[in-house]
Amino acid sequence: MPGGVFTDHVFGAMKEKEILRLEGPFGSFFLREDSDKPIVLLASGTGFAPVKAIVEHLRFKGITRPTVLYWGCRSLADLYMHDWCVEAARTLPSLRYVPVLSEPLPHDGWMGRTGFVHQVVMSDLPDLSGHQVYACGAPVMVDSAQRDFVALCGLPADEFYADSFTSEADKHGA
């Protein structure tokens, strides 16, 4: 992502044959396989990447728990892997994909869901008491989802797993 520390280093300061030492992942954002609860995957913007990894893991392991992937972006152009999601939902019978745009542009011709992605989840699934939620994206979305899903939809607090981050674009209001 332009403006990111690593991206700027790789495409700016990094020299040919420079050695990079990378470690990871060491995070806590991973699928809990010891459950049979339905899964809600919630992503905003580039928070889709870790959620995509969970979908790939579901496919690789043959896990068939009912799963709904909600991906919220501002406009259609921001759904940078929309076709991949459509294909994943077509090939994984347990997966349903719901793209949500908060600010669709007139030329998008968008006929799908609109609004804040976590509110679309609440509209579709008002009772989350028997679910697991994995949310990744902008802190405001992750925090709102956790607060509202627990307080208004009955999600047990310990069934909300999250990875929130702020991109350089988010910091500058892009």
N, C-alpha and C positions, 0 to 999 in steps of 0.2 A: 504494500500500500504506500503510495507516494507520501512522504512526510514521516514515515515510520523509521525508527532508529535503525533497525536491521536492514530494511529495504534501501535506505539511503546509503548505508555502508556498502552493501553488495553492489549497487549500481553506481556508486560514486567513488568512495575511497578505496575499495577493495582492489588489490592487484592480482594479476594472473599468477596462479600457483600458490597463492596465499593459503595457509592452512587454517581451517576453522575447526574448533573443538565444540561439539554440540552434545548436550545431554538431555534426556527426557524421554518420555513425559513422566512427570512426577505428580501430576495433579490429582484431584479427586473427582473429576468430571468423567465418569465412565459408567457403563450400564451395570446395574446390580442384577446379576443373572440368577440369584437365589430367590427371586420373586416370580410369581405368576400374574401379578397385577397388570392391568392395561397400562400402556405407556403414552404419555403426552410429551412430545418433543416440541420445544418452543424456541424459535430463533428469531433474532432481529438482525438485519443487515449481514455483516460479515461474521456474526455469531453462528452463521449456518455451518461453517467448516467443522467444528467439533460435533455438531448434531449430525452432519453427514457421516462422520466417522462412526457414530452409533448405528446409523442405518446400515452402513457397510458391515459392521460387526453383526448385526441381526441377520443379514443375508449370509455371511460367512459361516456363522454358527448354526444356521437353520432355526433360529428362534422365531416362534410364531405367535408371540403375545400380541394381542390387538394393540396397534400403534397408530397414533395420529401425529403427523408432522405439520405444525403450523409455522410458516415462515413469513414474518412481517418485514416489509420494506417500504420505502417512500413511494417509489414509482416502478413501473414494469422493468425498466432498464436495470434496476438494482437487484432483481431476481436473477442473478447471473448464472445460476444452474437450474433454472426452472424446468428445462427439458429433462435434465437428469432426474429431478424429483418426480416428474410425470412418469418417466420410464420406471423408476424404482417402485412407484405405487402400482404400476401395471404388472410388474413381475413379482412383487411380494404381496400375496393376497391379504396378509394381515396388516398392511400399511395403507393408510389413507393420507393424502396430501392436501393441505388447505393453504394456498397462498393468500396473503392479506396485504393490501396496499393502503398506506395512511394518507398519501397525497398523490393519487393517480393523475397523470397529465392528460389533457384532452386528447392528444394524439395517441395515447396508449390504447384507447378503445376498450378500457378495462370493464368487464362485466362481472368480475369476481367480487370477493369479500373486500370490504373497506373498513377502516378505523384502526384502533389500536389492537395489535395482535392478541394481547392477553385478554382483552374484553371480548374478542371473537371466541376465544376458548371458553370463557365463562358463559357466553350465550349458547354455545353448542353443548357444553358439559357443565351444567350448573351444580352437579354433585360429583366432586372429585375425591370423595372419601375413600374410594377403593382403588385409586390410581397412584402411579409414580409420575412425577414431572421432572423433566430435564430441561433447564432453560439456559440459554447462552446468548449473550449480546450486550447491548448497552445497559449500564447499571440502572437507569431509570425504568427500563422495561423489566429487568430481572427483579428489581425491588418491588415494583408495582404488582407483578405477577405473584411473587411470594406472599406479599401482604394480603392481596385480594383472594387468592386461591385458598389460603388458610382461613381467613376471617369470614369469607362469604360463600365458599364452595366446599368447606369441610375437609380440605386436604390436610392430612396429618403433616405437621411441620417437618418431621423427619423423613418425609417422602418427597421433599423438594430438593433437587440437586442443581447446583448452578455454577456457572462460570461467567462472570461479568467482566467486561473490559471496555475501555474507551479508545476508539481509534483517533488518529490525528485529525481526520475529517470531522469527527464528532466534537472534538475540542474546539474547533474553529467554526462550528455551526454550519458546516457544508451540507 
